[in-house]
Amino acid sequence: MYLVRPPYIIKKLFPKAIWRMDASEKKIYLTFDDGPIPVVTPFVLRTLKEENIKATFFCVGANVVNNPDVYKMVLDDGHNVGNHTHNHLNGWDTDTNKYVANVKQCSELVNSKLFRPPYGKLKRNQSAIINQQYSIIMWDVLSGDYDLKTGKLQCVKNVCDNVRNGSIVLFHDSIKAREKLEYALPRFIKFAKEEGYAFGVLG
């Protein structure tokens, strides 16, 4: 179960986190979590290049270690990157010192002042510490591409029906999300361009 758009009460718990960009601009911000992954991340990169769009990739440190060539492709294509912990840790289930150390471990590979917690799950004390060095980036629209119960048509509907000015839109360049991502991403980009949206980059 997930909510496509995060509820107001959740946003209030993390007032310093960025959930949405400037609502006065007809611009949206594509983000991709959990890579870099062979095949999947290169598909995203090809799609973005064809559409002349830059995006932000929140990378898992261990995946950077395992797939340095794919990570280099992300950087070489001029996209921005963010820290997504080294081992994709759930902050709610992880000791704060261990969690912060895992973020630091990722930072040795991913040079960025942007951070997104895996699953969006972060304790308030973890948030307070991480906020000292990073901008915590959440999202305004969740595609649901990772969810096994979400079909590819629903995935398209999730993003197309909920996008608005300043939306930070979250997809996943992961094996689990691959089928829905490959279906939904090109269709969403086409829809967004037809609606007159420009694409911005976080940073």
Contacts in CASP RR format, 6 or more apart in sequence:
PFRMAT RR
TARGET T0000
AUTHOR 0000-0000-0000
METHOD contacts of the structure
MODEL  1
MYLVRPPYIIKKLFPKAIWRMDASEKKIYLTFDDGPIPVVTPFVLRTLKE
ENIKATFFCVGANVVNNPDVYKMVLDDGHNVGNHTHNHLNGWDTDTNKYV
ANVKQCSELVNSKLFRPPYGKLKRNQSAIINQQYSIIMWDVLSGDYDLKT
GKLQCVKNVCDNVRNGSIVLFHDSIKAREKLEYALPRFIKFAKEEGYAFG
VLG
2 142 0 8 1.000
2 144 0 8 1.000
2 147 0 8 1.000
3 142 0 8 1.000
4 141 0 8 1.000
4 142 0 8 1.000
4 144 0 8 1.000
4 158 0 8 1.000
4 161 0 8 1.000
4 162 0 8 1.000
5 140 0 8 1.000
5 141 0 8 1.000
5 142 0 8 1.000
5 162 0 8 1.000
6 19 0 8 1.000
6 138 0 8 1.000
6 139 0 8 1.000
6 140 0 8 1.000
6 142 0 8 1.000
11 17 0 8 1.000
11 19 0 8 1.000
11 138 0 8 1.000
13 124 0 8 1.000
14 122 0 8 1.000
14 124 0 8 1.000
14 127 0 8 1.000
14 136 0 8 1.000
14 138 0 8 1.000
16 127 0 8 1.000
16 131 0 8 1.000
16 136 0 8 1.000
17 127 0 8 1.000
17 136 0 8 1.000
17 137 0 8 1.000
17 138 0 8 1.000
18 135 0 8 1.000
18 136 0 8 1.000
18 137 0 8 1.000
18 138 0 8 1.000
18 168 0 8 1.000
18 202 0 8 1.000
19 138 0 8 1.000
19 139 0 8 1.000
19 140 0 8 1.000
19 168 0 8 1.000
20 140 0 8 1.000
20 166 0 8 1.000
20 167 0 8 1.000
20 168 0 8 1.000
21 27 0 8 1.000
21 29 0 8 1.000
21 166 0 8 1.000
21 167 0 8 1.000
21 168 0 8 1.000
21 202 0 8 1.000
22 165 0 8 1.000
22 166 0 8 1.000
23 164 0 8 1.000
23 165 0 8 1.000
23 166 0 8 1.000
24 165 0 8 1.000
25 165 0 8 1.000
25 166 0 8 1.000
25 198 0 8 1.000
26 165 0 8 1.000
26 196 0 8 1.000
26 197 0 8 1.000
26 198 0 8 1.000
27 165 0 8 1.000
27 166 0 8 1.000
27 197 0 8 1.000
27 198 0 8 1.000
27 199 0 8 1.000
27 200 0 8 1.000
28 163 0 8 1.000
28 165 0 8 1.000
28 166 0 8 1.000
28 167 0 8 1.000
28 168 0 8 1.000
28 169 0 8 1.000
28 192 0 8 1.000
28 197 0 8 1.000
28 198 0 8 1.000
28 199 0 8 1.000
28 200 0 8 1.000
29 55 0 8 1.000
29 56 0 8 1.000
29 166 0 8 1.000
29 167 0 8 1.000
29 168 0 8 1.000
29 169 0 8 1.000
29 199 0 8 1.000
29 200 0 8 1.000
29 201 0 8 1.000
29 202 0 8 1.000
30 48 0 8 1.000
30 53 0 8 1.000
30 55 0 8 1.000
30 56 0 8 1.000
30 169 0 8 1.000
30 171 0 8 1.000
30 199 0 8 1.000
30 200 0 8 1.000
31 55 0 8 1.000
31 56 0 8 1.000
31 57 0 8 1.000
31 58 0 8 1.000
31 116 0 8 1.000
31 137 0 8 1.000
31 139 0 8 1.000
31 168 0 8 1.000
31 169 0 8 1.000
31 170 0 8 1.000
31 171 0 8 1.000
31 202 0 8 1.000
32 41 0 8 1.000
32 44 0 8 1.000
32 55 0 8 1.000
32 56 0 8 1.000
32 57 0 8 1.000
32 58 0 8 1.000
32 170 0 8 1.000
32 171 0 8 1.000
32 172 0 8 1.000
32 173 0 8 1.000
33 58 0 8 1.000
33 84 0 8 1.000
33 116 0 8 1.000
33 118 0 8 1.000
33 170 0 8 1.000
33 171 0 8 1.000
33 172 0 8 1.000
33 173 0 8 1.000
33 174 0 8 1.000
34 58 0 8 1.000
34 60 0 8 1.000
34 63 0 8 1.000
34 84 0 8 1.000
34 88 0 8 1.000
34 118 0 8 1.000
34 172 0 8 1.000
34 173 0 8 1.000
34 174 0 8 1.000
34 177 0 8 1.000
35 41 0 8 1.000
35 57 0 8 1.000
35 59 0 8 1.000
35 60 0 8 1.000
35 63 0 8 1.000
35 67 0 8 1.000
35 70 0 8 1.000
35 84 0 8 1.000
35 173 0 8 1.000
35 174 0 8 1.000
36 57 0 8 1.000
36 59 0 8 1.000
36 63 0 8 1.000
36 64 0 8 1.000
36 67 0 8 1.000
36 70 0 8 1.000
36 71 0 8 1.000
36 73 0 8 1.000
36 74 0 8 1.000
36 173 0 8 1.000
37 63 0 8 1.000
37 67 0 8 1.000
37 70 0 8 1.000
37 173 0 8 1.000
37 174 0 8 1.000
37 175 0 8 1.000
38 67 0 8 1.000
38 70 0 8 1.000
39 178 0 8 1.000
40 173 0 8 1.000
40 174 0 8 1.000
40 175 0 8 1.000
40 177 0 8 1.000
40 178 0 8 1.000
40 181 0 8 1.000
41 57 0 8 1.000
41 67 0 8 1.000
41 70 0 8 1.000
41 73 0 8 1.000
41 74 0 8 1.000
41 173 0 8 1.000
42 70 0 8 1.000
42 73 0 8 1.000
43 173 0 8 1.000
43 178 0 8 1.000
43 181 0 8 1.000
43 182 0 8 1.000
44 55 0 8 1.000
44 171 0 8 1.000
44 173 0 8 1.000
44 181 0 8 1.000
44 185 0 8 1.000
45 73 0 8 1.000
45 74 0 8 1.000
45 77 0 8 1.000
45 79 0 8 1.000
47 185 0 8 1.000
47 186 0 8 1.000
47 189 0 8 1.000
48 54 0 8 1.000
48 55 0 8 1.000
48 77 0 8 1.000
48 79 0 8 1.000
49 77 0 8 1.000
51 189 0 8 1.000
51 193 0 8 1.000
53 189 0 8 1.000
53 199 0 8 1.000
54 78 0 8 1.000
54 79 0 8 1.000
54 80 0 8 1.000
54 199 0 8 1.000
54 200 0 8 1.000
54 201 0 8 1.000
55 79 0 8 1.000
55 80 0 8 1.000
55 199 0 8 1.000
55 201 0 8 1.000
56 79 0 8 1.000
56 80 0 8 1.000
56 81 0 8 1.000
56 82 0 8 1.000
56 114 0 8 1.000
56 137 0 8 1.000
56 201 0 8 1.000
56 202 0 8 1.000
56 203 0 8 1.000
57 74 0 8 1.000
57 79 0 8 1.000
57 80 0 8 1.000
57 81 0 8 1.000
57 82 0 8 1.000
57 173 0 8 1.000
58 81 0 8 1.000
58 82 0 8 1.000
58 83 0 8 1.000
58 84 0 8 1.000
58 114 0 8 1.000
58 116 0 8 1.000
58 137 0 8 1.000
59 71 0 8 1.000
59 74 0 8 1.000
59 81 0 8 1.000
59 82 0 8 1.000
59 83 0 8 1.000
59 84 0 8 1.000
59 106 0 8 1.000
59 109 0 8 1.000
59 110 0 8 1.000
60 84 0 8 1.000
60 85 0 8 1.000
60 86 0 8 1.000
60 87 0 8 1.000
60 88 0 8 1.000
60 106 0 8 1.000
60 118 0 8 1.000
61 84 0 8 1.000
61 85 0 8 1.000
61 86 0 8 1.000
61 87 0 8 1.000
61 105 0 8 1.000
61 106 0 8 1.000
61 109 0 8 1.000
61 110 0 8 1.000
62 86 0 8 1.000
62 87 0 8 1.000
62 88 0 8 1.000
63 71 0 8 1.000
64 71 0 8 1.000
64 106 0 8 1.000
64 109 0 8 1.000
64 110 0 8 1.000
65 109 0 8 1.000
71 109 0 8 1.000
74 81 0 8 1.000
75 81 0 8 1.000
79 201 0 8 1.000
80 112 0 8 1.000
80 114 0 8 1.000
80 201 0 8 1.000
80 202 0 8 1.000
80 203 0 8 1.000
81 110 0 8 1.000
81 111 0 8 1.000
81 112 0 8 1.000
81 114 0 8 1.000
82 110 0 8 1.000
82 112 0 8 1.000
82 114 0 8 1.000
82 115 0 8 1.000
82 116 0 8 1.000
82 137 0 8 1.000
83 103 0 8 1.000
83 106 0 8 1.000
83 107 0 8 1.000
83 110 0 8 1.000
83 112 0 8 1.000
83 114 0 8 1.000
83 115 0 8 1.000
83 116 0 8 1.000
83 134 0 8 1.000
84 106 0 8 1.000
84 110 0 8 1.000
84 115 0 8 1.000
84 116 0 8 1.000
84 117 0 8 1.000
84 118 0 8 1.000
85 99 0 8 1.000
85 102 0 8 1.000
85 103 0 8 1.000
85 106 0 8 1.000
85 117 0 8 1.000
85 118 0 8 1.000
86 102 0 8 1.000
86 103 0 8 1.000
86 105 0 8 1.000
86 106 0 8 1.000
86 109 0 8 1.000
87 102 0 8 1.000
88 118 0 8 1.000
89 98 0 8 1.000
89 99 0 8 1.000
89 102 0 8 1.000
89 118 0 8 1.000
90 118 0 8 1.000
90 119 0 8 1.000
90 121 0 8 1.000
91 99 0 8 1.000
91 117 0 8 1.000
91 118 0 8 1.000
91 119 0 8 1.000
91 121 0 8 1.000
91 122 0 8 1.000
91 123 0 8 1.000
91 126 0 8 1.000
92 121 0 8 1.000
92 122 0 8 1.000
92 123 0 8 1.000
93 121 0 8 1.000
94 102 0 8 1.000
96 123 0 8 1.000
96 125 0 8 1.000
96 126 0 8 1.000
96 129 0 8 1.000
99 123 0 8 1.000
99 126 0 8 1.000
100 126 0 8 1.000
100 129 0 8 1.000
100 130 0 8 1.000
103 115 0 8 1.000
103 130 0 8 1.000
103 134 0 8 1.000
113 133 0 8 1.000
113 134 0 8 1.000
113 135 0 8 1.000
113 203 0 8 1.000
114 134 0 8 1.000
114 135 0 8 1.000
114 137 0 8 1.000
114 202 0 8 1.000
114 203 0 8 1.000
115 130 0 8 1.000
115 134 0 8 1.000
115 135 0 8 1.000
115 136 0 8 1.000
115 137 0 8 1.000
116 136 0 8 1.000
116 137 0 8 1.000
116 138 0 8 1.000
117 126 0 8 1.000
117 136 0 8 1.000
120 138 0 8 1.000
122 130 0 8 1.000
122 136 0 8 1.000
127 136 0 8 1.000
130 136 0 8 1.000
135 203 0 8 1.000
137 168 0 8 1.000
137 202 0 8 1.000
138 168 0 8 1.000
139 168 0 8 1.000
139 169 0 8 1.000
139 170 0 8 1.000
140 162 0 8 1.000
140 164 0 8 1.000
140 166 0 8 1.000
140 167 0 8 1.000
140 168 0 8 1.000
140 169 0 8 1.000
141 158 0 8 1.000
141 159 0 8 1.000
141 162 0 8 1.000
141 163 0 8 1.000
141 167 0 8 1.000
141 168 0 8 1.000
141 169 0 8 1.000
141 170 0 8 1.000
142 158 0 8 1.000
142 170 0 8 1.000
143 155 0 8 1.000
143 158 0 8 1.000
143 159 0 8 1.000
143 169 0 8 1.000
143 170 0 8 1.000
143 171 0 8 1.000
143 172 0 8 1.000
143 180 0 8 1.000
143 181 0 8 1.000
143 184 0 8 1.000
143 188 0 8 1.000
144 150 0 8 1.000
144 155 0 8 1.000
144 158 0 8 1.000
144 177 0 8 1.000
144 180 0 8 1.000
145 155 0 8 1.000
145 171 0 8 1.000
145 172 0 8 1.000
145 177 0 8 1.000
145 180 0 8 1.000
145 181 0 8 1.000
145 184 0 8 1.000
146 172 0 8 1.000
146 174 0 8 1.000
146 176 0 8 1.000
146 177 0 8 1.000
148 176 0 8 1.000
150 158 0 8 1.000
150 180 0 8 1.000
151 180 0 8 1.000
152 179 0 8 1.000
152 180 0 8 1.000
152 183 0 8 1.000
152 184 0 8 1.000
155 180 0 8 1.000
155 183 0 8 1.000
155 184 0 8 1.000
156 183 0 8 1.000
156 184 0 8 1.000
156 187 0 8 1.000
156 188 0 8 1.000
156 191 0 8 1.000
159 169 0 8 1.000
159 184 0 8 1.000
159 188 0 8 1.000
160 187 0 8 1.000
160 188 0 8 1.000
160 191 0 8 1.000
163 169 0 8 1.000
163 188 0 8 1.000
163 192 0 8 1.000
163 195 0 8 1.000
163 197 0 8 1.000
168 202 0 8 1.000
169 188 0 8 1.000
171 177 0 8 1.000
171 181 0 8 1.000
171 184 0 8 1.000
171 185 0 8 1.000
172 181 0 8 1.000
173 181 0 8 1.000
192 199 0 8 1.000
END
